[in-house]
Amino acid sequence: MTTSPRIAIIGGGPAGLLCARVLQGHGIEPTVYDADTTVDSRDPGGTLDLHADAGQVALEDAGLMDAFTALARIEGQGKSRRDHRGTVLTEFVPAEGDTAAPEIDRGQLRAMLHDHLRPGTVRWGHRLLRATPLGGGAHHLAFANGVSAEADLVIGADGAWSRVRPLLTDAAPQYLGVAFLDARFDDVDTRHPEIAAIVGDGHMFANDNDGRAVIVQRNSNGVVRGYVAFRAEPDWHDKAGLDLTDRAAVRSHLLREFAHWSAEMRPLLVDNDGDYVPRSFWALPAPLTWDRVPGVTLIGDAAHLMAPFGGHGTNLALLDGAELAHALAEEATIDVALARYEATMFRRSGELAMGANEGLRRFFATTSPDAPHLPPDHAREHRNYEAGAAEYRRRRAEGERAMGTGGVA
C-alpha cells in the first residue's frame, strides 16, 4: 500500500500475534490490543498440534520455524483410542523424523509469538467495548480502561465472543451439546504412573456408547491435561446442585456417572491435581460468510469457531493471520486486500468447520455403537498434511514471483 494505515488487531492470541509478526516483516506496524494483563496472566489451556500444511506454513512465513522447533514435541504426535474398559482399539506411533504435526503447549506458542514482536506492539489490559464506524472504513475503538483509539483497519482476532464480529454478521456461537471438565495431573510420571502409561507421549481418547468420554494429552514439563466430557447443558452443574470447587463432591458425581467404566480408567476421572475447570463446546454456523465491509475483517475463532476435532482451529488461525498480512502488504488498497483474504479463508474454513462439528456430534452420540474411531488413520492424515504443505508452498512461491516479493525474513 502507498500509505501506512492505522491497523488495530483486537486479540493477542495466536492469530493476532502471528498477523502482527508478518505485518512487521513487511514493514507495516500494527497495534495489538488484548484484555489480558500480561501474555501469561491466565491458563491458556493444553497442548495443540501444528500441521505442516497450515500452522507450520504460517510460522515459516513469520520466520519462526526454528523457534517453534526448539519447543515442539515430535513424540507428542502419538495417539491411541480405548474403550471405557481400557482396551486399546487403535493406535498411531509417529515414524522417526515425522514432523507433520508436532505438539506445543498453547502457553508456549503464545509467549513465543509475543517475544518475536517489537516491544510495545501489544497493549495489554485493553478490553474492547465497542467499535464504531466513522465512515470510509475508519473505526473508533472504545476500551474498558477508558482508552480510545481510531483505526483505518480493525482485525477481529478476539475469539469466540468477538466484539468485532457484529460489524460484519449477526452470527453467534451455538452450543454443541457437550460439556467437559478440564483437569490436570502434575509430575505425572512419578506421581501418576498409571495415567502416564495410559496416555503415553501423546493423546489418548476413550469413549463409551452413552455420550461420555475422557481425552488426555501429554503436555511439557511432566504435565498431563485431562478432559472428562459428556453430553449436558452448559449449566448442568447448577441444575445438579454441584459446587465445582468442592473436589470431593465432583469426584463422587463422576464416579456415579461413569460407574460402568473400568477401575483402570477411573483414575483419569478422580486423581487430578487441582480443581476441575468447566468448559463447553460452541461453534459458529458453518460455512459462515459475510458481505465485504470496509475497514474490518476477522481471523481465527472470531471468523470460524468450530469444534476441536481435527485440530484445525489454531492451525487455521495462524494461516489466517499470515495470509491477511501478506494480502495487506501486496495489494494496492485495504479493501482489495480484505476481499482477497476473505475469499480464500471462506473456502478453506467452511468445509473444515462442518466436518469438525459433525465429528464431535457423532463421537458423543448416545446411541452409536458404530461411532467413528478416534484417532482416524493418522498415518494417512500425516501424509496429507505433508502433501498439502508442499502444494501450499508451491502456490505461495508462484504468487511471490508474480508479485515480485520474497516473503518475510
Buried (B, 14 or more C-beta within 10 A) or exposed (E): BEEEBBBBBBBBBBBBBBBBBBBBBBEBBBBBBBBBEEBEEEEBBBBBBBBBBBBBBBBBBBBBBEBBBEBBBBBBBBBBBBBBEBEEBBBBBBEEEBBBBBBBBBBBBBBBBBEBBEEEBBBBBBBBEEBEBEEEBBBBBBBEEEEEBEBBBBBBBBBBEBBBBEBBBEBBBBEBBBBBBBBBBBEBEEEBEEBBEBBBBBBBBBBBBBBBBBBBBBBBEBBBBBBBBBBBEBEBBEEEEBEBEEBEBBBEBBEEBBEEBBEBBBBBBBBBBEBBBBBBBBBBBBBBBBEEBBBBBBBBBBBBBBBBBBBBBBBBBBBBBBBBBBBBBBBEBBBBBBBBBBEBBBEBBBEBBBBBBBBBBBBBBEEBEEBEEBBBEBBEBBBBBBEBBEEBBEEBEEEBEEEEEEBBE
